[in-house]
Amino acid sequence: MAAVVAGGGSTGTLSLALTDAPSCGYDAVNVTVEKVRVHKSGSATDTDSGWSEVVLSTPTRLNLLTLTNGVLDELGQTALPTGKYTQLRLVLSPNDSAHPLANSVTPTGGSETALTTPSGQQSGIKTNIDIDIAADKVADFVLDFQVCKSIVKRGNTGQYNLKPVITVLPRLSDAGMRIVGYVDTTLTPATTSVSAQVGGVPVRSTPPDSTGKFVLYPVPAGNYDLVVNAEGHVTAVVTGVPVVTTAYTYVNTTTSRINPPAATARSVSGTVSTGVDPIDAVVRALKLYDGGLTVELGAVPVDALNGTYSFSLPAEAPLRAAYAAETTPLVFATDPISPTGLYTLEATFASTAKTQVVDVSAGSVTATTFTFP
């Protein structure tokens, strides 16, 4: 790693690592990282002066699906002039004749396919940030690469676009900022997601490992809903899970694993029309519980060519338990307020959101259409 510092005066240090969330139907998602660039101006172009960089000595090809359950890949660190930085760009190596699969995806049951990454190959994948660099201090941050929201299918062409969704999270302490627990080993890691959410927005999510253990890290200090969403099972929510910087938060033990019962699976599908090619929109499936609070059960980018999307959702109301000390078994009960079978779908295009309520209590729902002018 080499440091490139723009400007003069007092400096601090920026340290960066990379992690990932669940993958939604892929066996591998590979990206080749060359460098990370940061700038104090959110509107700076790639040719403007004032950029500082964390440059990998050798471009590193990473399978993002190995960076779950608290696993991080350290990208490096660099000295920076003090001040507030508001733009970050992750620069990937291009797919070329020498490295045709520098960035690729392997769909479950399919073969490895090159990812189209036009913005990432030239100027870098842009993300808004809010990072303060103080004199003689280390600002330690993790780039959470959310694969489930970042891989966009292109119809039946066998092609995929990479439209990265990256969240930048502070890593204040290795002593805490973790939620640790266990789900039943019968829940398949490939179709199970455990997430820490606030107001229906996941802050960190991961699949469990083969032993059922899950680790959410880093999670900023605060209180969270822990949401276990396993395909074919009722959603389980643990409310009021505290996270601190000085200790791990354990939600249960191996003798009291979270094991939600089987559910009646319903499919929900439809299309998003934007009048723009390629179609660049995301649809979320949200569930009300506990008298108005919301949890997210899934979020997918729509097909870039035809705008289609689909979810598999349980018809039953979610189970809910209040957080207790690790040694006290969680007591789950059907949420008495959550409407059985009702979900809110939220489609977002160009920072505009539209919602529709769907009812899967009687059967699957198709042709739920969102139209953006």
C-alpha positions in Angstrom: 0.0 0.0 0.0 1.3 3.4 -0.9 0.1 6.7 0.5 -0.7 9.7 -1.7 -1.4 12.9 0.2 -2.9 16.0 -1.3 -2.2 19.4 0.2 -0.1 20.2 3.3 -0.5 21.1 7.0 -1.5 18.7 9.8 -2.6 15.2 8.9 -4.4 12.2 10.3 -4.8 8.6 9.1 -7.7 6.9 7.2 -7.9 3.1 7.6 -10.3 1.1 5.4 -11.6 -2.4 5.3 -14.2 -4.2 3.2 -17.1 -6.5 4.2 -20.3 -7.9 2.7 -23.9 -8.8 3.4 -26.0 -11.8 2.2 -25.9 -12.5 -1.6 -29.4 -13.5 -2.8 -28.8 -16.4 -5.1 -25.1 -16.3 -6.0 -22.3 -18.7 -5.3 -19.6 -16.2 -5.9 -19.3 -12.4 -6.5 -15.7 -11.4 -7.4 -14.4 -7.8 -7.6 -10.8 -6.7 -8.2 -9.9 -3.7 -6.1 -7.2 -1.3 -7.3 -7.6 1.6 -4.9 -9.9 3.8 -2.8 -10.0 7.6 -3.4 -11.4 10.2 -1.0 -12.2 13.9 -1.4 -13.4 16.8 0.7 -15.9 17.8 -1.9 -19.0 15.7 -2.7 -19.1 17.2 -6.2 -15.5 16.8 -7.2 -14.9 15.0 -10.5 -12.3 12.3 -10.9 -9.9 14.8 -12.7 -10.1 17.5 -10.0 -7.2 18.1 -7.7 -7.4 17.3 -4.0 -7.9 13.5 -4.1 -6.1 11.3 -1.6 -5.8 7.5 -2.2 -5.3 4.2 -0.5 -3.6 2.2 -3.3 -3.2 -1.5 -3.1 0.3 -2.6 -4.1 -1.2 -5.3 -6.3 -4.9 -5.2 -7.4 -6.7 -7.7 -5.2 -9.5 -10.0 -6.5 -11.9 -10.7 -3.7 -14.9 -13.1 -3.5 -17.3 -10.8 -1.5 -19.3 -13.8 -0.3 -16.4 -14.8 1.9 -16.6 -11.4 3.8 -19.6 -12.2 6.0 -20.1 -13.0 9.6 -17.8 -10.3 10.8 -15.0 -11.2 8.4 -13.2 -8.1 7.0 -10.6 -7.6 4.3 -8.1 -4.9 5.3 -7.6 -2.6 2.3 -5.0 -0.4 3.9 -4.5 3.1 5.3 -3.1 6.5 4.2 -2.2 9.8 5.7 -4.7 12.6 4.9 -4.8 16.4 5.5 -7.2 17.1 8.4 -10.8 18.0 7.7 -14.1 16.5 6.6 -14.3 14.2 3.6 -17.6 13.7 1.8 -16.9 11.6 -1.3 -15.3 8.1 -1.6 -14.7 6.2 -4.8 -13.9 2.5 -4.9 -11.8 1.9 -8.1 -12.0 -1.6 -9.7 -9.7 -3.1 -12.3 -11.4 -3.5 -15.7 -12.4 -6.8 -17.3 -9.9 -7.0 -20.2 -8.3 -9.6 -22.5 -5.7 -10.4 -19.8 -8.3 -10.6 -17.0 -11.7 -11.2 -18.5 -13.2 -12.2 -15.2 -11.6 -9.6 -13.0 -15.1 -8.8 -11.8 -17.6 -11.7 -12.1 -20.6 -13.4 -10.7 -21.5 -17.1 -10.4 -25.3 -17.5 -10.1 -26.4 -20.5 -8.0 -26.5 -23.4 -10.4 -24.9 -21.4 -13.2 -21.4 -20.6 -14.5 -19.1 -17.7 -13.9 -20.0 -14.7 -15.9 -18.3 -11.3 -16.3 -19.9 -8.4 -14.5 -20.4 -5.1 -16.4 -19.0 -2.4 -14.3 -18.7 0.8 -16.4 -18.5 3.3 -13.6 -16.2 1.3 -11.4 -13.7 0.8 -14.2 -13.0 4.4 -15.1 -13.5 6.9 -12.3 -14.5 4.6 -9.4 -17.7 3.7 -7.6 -19.0 6.9 -5.9 -20.3 6.9 -2.4 -21.2 9.8 -0.2 -19.4 9.8 3.2 -19.1 11.9 6.3 -15.6 11.2 7.7 -13.7 13.6 9.9 -9.9 13.3 9.8 -8.3 14.7 13.0 -4.7 15.6 13.5 -2.6 12.6 14.6 -5.7 10.4 14.9 -6.8 7.2 13.0 -10.3 7.3 11.4 -11.2 3.6 11.0 -14.0 2.7 8.6 -15.5 -0.4 6.9 -17.0 -0.4 3.4 -20.1 -2.6 3.6 -20.6 -3.9 0.0 -24.3 -5.0 -0.2 -24.2 -7.6 -2.9 -27.9 -8.5 -2.7 -28.7 -4.9 -3.8 -25.7 -4.5 -6.2 -26.1 -7.3 -8.8 -28.6 -6.5 -11.5 -29.8 -9.1 -13.9 -30.3 -8.2 -17.6 -33.3 -10.1 -18.8 -32.6 -13.6 -20.1 -29.3 -12.6 -21.8 -27.2 -14.2 -19.1 -25.6 -10.9 -18.4 -25.3 -8.9 -15.1 -24.6 -5.3 -14.2 -22.7 -4.3 -11.1 -24.5 -1.3 -9.5 -22.8 -1.2 -6.2 -24.6 -0.2 -3.0 -21.9 0.5 -0.4 -22.4 1.7 3.2 -19.5 3.3 5.1 -19.5 2.3 8.7 -17.2 3.5 11.5 -15.1 0.9 13.3 -14.5 2.5 16.7 -13.4 -0.5 18.7 -12.6 -4.2 18.3 -13.8 -4.8 21.8 -17.5 -4.4 20.9 -19.8 -3.3 18.1 -20.8 -6.9 17.6 -24.1 -8.9 17.8 -23.4 -12.6 18.2 -26.0 -15.4 18.3 -27.1 -18.7 16.9 -29.9 -20.0 14.6 -30.9 -23.6 14.2 -28.6 -25.5 11.9 -31.6 -26.6 9.8 -31.8 -23.0 8.4 -29.8 -23.0 5.2 -27.1 -20.3 5.2 -27.7 -19.5 1.5 -31.3 -18.6 2.1 -31.1 -17.1 5.6 -30.4 -13.5 6.5 -29.8 -12.1 10.0 -29.8 -8.3 10.2 -29.7 -5.5 12.7 -32.3 -2.9 11.7 -33.4 0.5 12.8 -36.8 1.7 11.5 -37.0 -1.0 8.8 -33.5 -0.2 7.5 -30.8 -2.8 7.8 -27.5 -1.5 9.3 -25.6 -4.8 9.0 -26.7 -8.2 7.8 -25.1 -11.6 7.3 -26.0 -15.2 6.6 -25.2 -17.6 9.5 -22.3 -20.0 9.1 -22.6 -23.8 8.7 -22.9 -24.1 12.5 -25.7 -21.6 12.8 -23.5 -18.9 14.3 -23.9 -15.3 13.1 -21.8 -12.3 13.8 -22.8 -8.8 12.9 -19.8 -6.4 12.8 -19.3 -3.5 12.8 -22.6 -2.3 14.2 -22.6 1.3 15.6 -23.6 1.7 19.3 -27.4 1.9 19.7 -30.5 -0.3 20.0 -31.6 -2.5 17.1 -34.3 -5.0 15.9 -32.6 -8.3 15.1 -34.4 -9.8 12.2 -34.1 -13.5 11.2 -35.5 -14.0 7.7 -35.2 -17.6 6.4 -36.9 -18.7 3.2 -39.9 -21.0 4.0 -40.0 -19.9 7.6 -41.8 -17.4 9.7 -39.9 -14.1 10.3 -38.4 -13.8 13.8 -37.7 -10.4 15.4 -35.8 -9.7 18.6 -36.5 -6.2 19.8 -34.3 -3.8 21.8 -30.9 -5.5 21.1 -28.3 -3.2 22.6 -24.9 -2.6 21.0 -21.9 -1.0 22.8 -18.3 -0.3 22.0 -16.8 -2.1 25.0 -18.3 -5.6 24.8 -20.0 -8.1 22.5 -23.7 -8.4 22.6 -24.8 -12.1 22.8 -28.5 -12.7 22.0 -28.5 -16.4 22.8 -26.5 -19.6 23.2 -26.1 -22.8 21.3 -28.7 -24.4 23.6 -31.4 -21.8 22.8 -31.0 -21.3 19.1 -33.5 -19.2 17.1 -35.6 -21.7 15.1 -38.7 -20.1 13.5 -41.4 -22.5 12.4 -42.2 -23.4 8.8 -44.3 -20.8 7.0 -46.7 -20.8 4.1 -44.5 -19.3 1.3 -46.1 -16.8 -1.0 -44.6 -15.2 -4.1 -44.9 -11.5 -4.8 -43.9 -10.2 -8.2 -44.4 -7.4 -10.6 -42.6 -4.7 -12.7 -41.2 -1.2 -12.4 -41.5 1.1 -15.3 -39.3 4.2 -15.4 -39.0 5.2 -19.1 -35.2 5.0 -18.7 -32.9 2.3 -20.2 -31.4 0.5 -18.4 -34.0 0.5 -15.6 -32.4 1.5 -12.4 -34.8 0.9 -9.5 -34.9 -1.1 -6.2 -37.9 -2.7 -4.5 -38.1 -3.4 -0.8 -40.6 -5.7 1.0 -41.5 -4.3 4.4 -43.6 -5.8 7.2 -45.4 -3.9 10.0 -45.2 -5.3 13.5 -45.8 -4.1 17.0 -48.3 -1.4 16.2 -46.5 0.5 13.4 -42.8 -0.4 13.6 -41.4 -1.8 10.4 -38.8 -4.5 9.4 -37.4 -5.2 6.0 -37.6 -8.7 4.7 -35.8 -8.1 1.4 -34.6 -5.6 -1.1 -33.8 -6.3 -4.8 -32.7 -4.3 -7.8 -35.2 -4.8 -10.6 -34.2 -6.4 -13.9 -32.3 -3.8 -15.9 -34.1 -4.8 -19.2 -37.7 -5.6 -18.2 -38.1 -4.1 -14.7 -39.3 -7.3 -13.1 -38.8 -8.2 -9.5 -40.0 -11.0 -7.1 -40.0 -12.0 -3.5 -40.9 -15.1 -1.5 -42.7 -14.0 1.7 -44.3 -15.9 4.6 -48.1 -15.6 4.9 -48.0 -15.7 8.7 -47.4 -12.8 11.0 -43.9 -12.5 12.4 -42.8 -13.8 15.8 -41.4 -11.3 18.3 -39.3 -11.6 21.4 -37.8 -9.0 23.7 -34.0 -9.0 24.1 -32.8 -10.6 27.4 -29.4 -11.5 28.9 -27.6 -14.2 27.0 -28.3 -16.9 29.5 -32.1 -16.2 29.5 -33.8 -18.0 26.6 -35.7 -15.8 24.2 -39.5 -16.2 24.4 -41.1 -15.8 21.0 -44.8 -15.2 20.4 -46.8 -14.2 17.4 -46.9 -10.5 17.1 -50.5 -9.7 18.1 -50.7 -6.4 16.1 -49.0 -7.3 12.8 -51.7 -7.9 10.1 -51.4 -11.4 8.8 -50.4 -11.5 5.2 -50.0 -7.8 4.7 -46.8 -6.3 3.3 -45.8 -2.9 2.0 -43.8 -2.9 -1.2 -41.6 0.2 -1.7 -40.1 1.0 -5.1 -37.4 3.6 -5.4 -36.2 5.3 -8.6 -34.0 8.5 -8.8 -34.6 9.2 -5.0 -38.4 9.0 -5.4 -40.2 6.3 -3.5 -43.7 4.8 -4.2 -45.5 2.2 -2.0 -48.2 -0.3 -2.4 -49.8 -2.7 0.1 -50.2 -6.4 -0.9 -52.0 -9.2 0.9 -50.6 -12.7 0.5 -52.9 -14.3 3.2 -55.0 -16.0 0.5 -52.4 -16.7 -2.1 -49.5 -15.3 -4.2 -49.7 -11.9 -5.7 -48.5 -11.0 -9.2 -48.5 -8.0 -11.5 -47.8 -5.4 -8.8 -46.7 -2.5 -11.0 -44.9 0.7 -10.2 -44.8 3.5 -12.8 -42.5 6.5 -12.5 -43.0 9.4 -15.0 
